[in-house]
Structures are given as C-alpha cells and as structure tokens.
Amino acid sequence: MSTDRIWSYARDSGYVEGQDLTGFAVVGSDGTIGRVDRQAAPHGMAHLVVDTGVWLFGRSFLVPVGMVTGIDAPGRRITLGCTGAEVKRAPRFRTDSETRDRSYLTAVGTYYLRLLAAA
C-alpha cells in the first residue's frame, strides 16, 4: 500500500502553501485533541506534531497532513478526519529524531491510511 497521498494536504482542506499552522487547535470528530507544536516535511512526508497538553499527560503525536479535512485560518483551527482515540492509537511518538526517520514515518502513514480506507 502506497503511503504517498497521506503526506499531502487534500485540495479542499483549505491549506495555503507556506501557511504556518503552529499554535492552531487540532480537532478530531470527537473533540479537541491539542495544538500544533510544529510542522515538517522530511523526505516529502509532510506532517504536524500535535501537543496534547494535559489530555494525554503531555504526549505529542505525529499526524500526516493528509488527515487534515479543514483549516479555519481566522479561527486558528484544524479539523482531522479521525477521532482523538484513533490519534491516541497511532504509532507512539517519542523523540524529535523520529520526525526524520523514514521507517517510523512510513509506519505512521500506513496506520492513518488504514483509517481512511475503513471510513
């Protein structure tokens, strides 16, 4: 299964090239998940690192940008096409070096593609 499409924003997501999403609230279909701590695109695998604050004891999660279904720039809010529980079950994000590790990013992409296929 190719993970390429999970690493690009959907055309109808509202993303504008070069847009800084740092600090935007991240919302799943079941409520707020956290805030964008940073965004990156190593190896062409664009993703957001989402800080959950106290929701999950300060854990962060890596979310491929292909999961973004909407961006409300004036409201500083990003909507994902999954639930917070599904984000919580994604491959665990531990260190910043993982944001550059192709094998870790591929595992994350495969997980989220399965969510999209099941929807």
Phi, psi and omega in degrees: 000127179281134180262005186306314187292338182287344184262011179233145175292140174293147181304325183266015182284339183093003180287137176248128182312130179085358181295132178269116183261004180304130179090350179293142173290143178245125186236130174265180181292348180246013176128184184291135180257319182169209180228150177290119176276319178195166177228149183206167179212053177293146179059021182074016182254082184290134182207167176245141170259118185254123177269122183273356181061229183276351183305316179230050177056039176077013178291153174245155180228146176261125182236120176298144184293345176293347177275351180285122179256343179195145176232121176255092184298313180298324180274355181051054185221135177243132177254134178256156178269041178202175179265166174298323179297322179291322176297318181300328182275358180294160177310133187297133177263123183243316186225157179298333180297335179294335179291350178244000183271109184303320182292321176295314180298322178296319178297318178296314179300318179297318178301310184289328175296323177296324176297316180296320181293328181280343183285000000 
